Structure formats: structure tokens, C-alpha cells
Amino acid sequence: MKKSEFFERPDLATIEGDVLRISFGVTEEQVPVNPQEETPSGQEPETRTLYRAYVVRLKNPFTIERIKAALLTHEYDGEVLPDTVAEAIAAEALLMLVDAGILTGDRLAIAKTMKLAQLATYDNSDAVNLFTYKGVNMWLDKDTRNGLIARLNAEKAMGKTTSTLWYENQSFTLDIDDGLQMLAALEVYASECYDCTASHHASIIAMEVSDAVIAYDFTVGYPSKLVFN
């Protein structure tokens, strides 16, 4: 699916008769008002804002589950939405309709679903899962870290002092002891991130006021990203 074009910024959720239009991933740029007209020398062309957004439509009933399923049906410029992103968009859209009085629903429950999905998306993003090694941004998941620890320990036991780290077709030579120390630091970092996410999750679940859920900032408290040279 390619993005649709608008000359007014599209709302996330818009009712069109008995159809719900979801518009997301909005971008904007300035374009000439009359692209066919030649602009006089020394003058700037008159411009207006062009908005582009992915658009998905569905009919009643409008629920988080149905909106999410509709979003996951498509590819967007060749990519599928992560499940948590689709759930966050679906919940936010439903919340807009409830706030507009178009639908009725449990505002607190919808807000929690939205915020928890946003938290999960953040937790799985480069905002958390990223470190820098020799100037290259990368991430090693737990299975990869454990595999590297086993490899480095085996190579060290056989008397080797250096090993190779592969990441996205790039190879890096690393000192085995330095590599083990780096992996230990990464494990501590990942554990601290897990604890922070779990704490945010528990805080959101415990909230009893929808506006507080919506305003909750789950990006705070994470450890600083690690840099290895």
C-alpha cells in the first residue's frame, strides 16, 4: 500500500458514513499551488502543505480487535506493521471516537490498551535495544549474547585471545576478554531495561484515571546506552 494524499491533515480516525477511515504514518511537505505555472525569476513559488498517510477502511462493528486486524491485513510500502504498533493505532483511534461521542466504551480500558501497546513498541525499538561498538550501532538479542558467551569461553579455553563478531555482514575482531566484559555489560543493561519496562507496565495497569494513563511518560528511567570502542 502506498500513501494517500490530502491537502488537510487527516485525523487518525474519521467516520465516513458507516465506514471508519484510519489514517496513520502522516508526513507532510510543501508543494507548489500551481505546479504547471512558471514562477517569475527571483520569486518563490506559492506553496501549500501536502499530507500523505496510509489509509485503511473498515465497516462496523468498530473494536480494537477489528481495527487491528484490518491494519495487519496490509503491507505498507512493502512492510507489515508490528503487532504492538497496530494495537496502539487501533486503541488510539477508538479512544478518539469515544472522546468525540461517536462511540461509547470503557475509556480507561481503551487508554490502558493503547499505552501498554505503545510501551511494548518502545521497549522493542532502537530507543532501548541499541548500543554502539566501534562506531557502529547494533543490537544483540539474548540468544545471540548467550551464543557469543559460549563461543568466547570455548575459544579462550583453547588458548585463543581474539575472536570475530559478525553483525549484518560486517566482521569485527575483538579481544576475547574485552568481548566477555562487553557482553556482561550488555546483559546488565538489558536487565535494567527489562526492569524499567516492567515497572512502567505495572504503573499503567494500576492507574485508575484515564487522563493520567494517556499522559503517562513511559520513556523515562531507562539506562544510558552503552558505547564500546
Sequence and secondary structure as in RCSB ss.txt:
>XXXX:A:sequence
MKKSEFFERPDLATIEGDVLRISFGVTEEQVPVNPQEETPSGQEPETRTLYRAYVVRLKNPFTIERIKAALLTHE
YDGEVLPDTVAEAIAAEALLMLVDAGILTGDRLAIAKTMKLAQLATYDNSDAVNLFTYKGVNMWLDKDTRNGLIA
RLNAEKAMGKTTSTLWYENQSFTLDIDDGLQMLAALEVYASECYDCTASHHASIIAMEVSDAVIAYDFTVGYPSK
LVFN
>XXXX:A:secstr
   EEESS   SEEEETTEEEEEEEEEEEEEESSTTS   TT    EEEEEEEEEEEEES   HHHHHHHHHTS 
BTTB   HHHHHHHHHHHHHHHHHTTSS   HHHHHHHHHHHHHHHHHTSTTTS EEETTEEE   HHHHHHHHH
HHHHHHHTT  EEEEEETTEEEEEEHHHHHHHHHHHHHHHHHHHHHHHHHHHHHHH   HHHHHH  TTTT    
 EE 
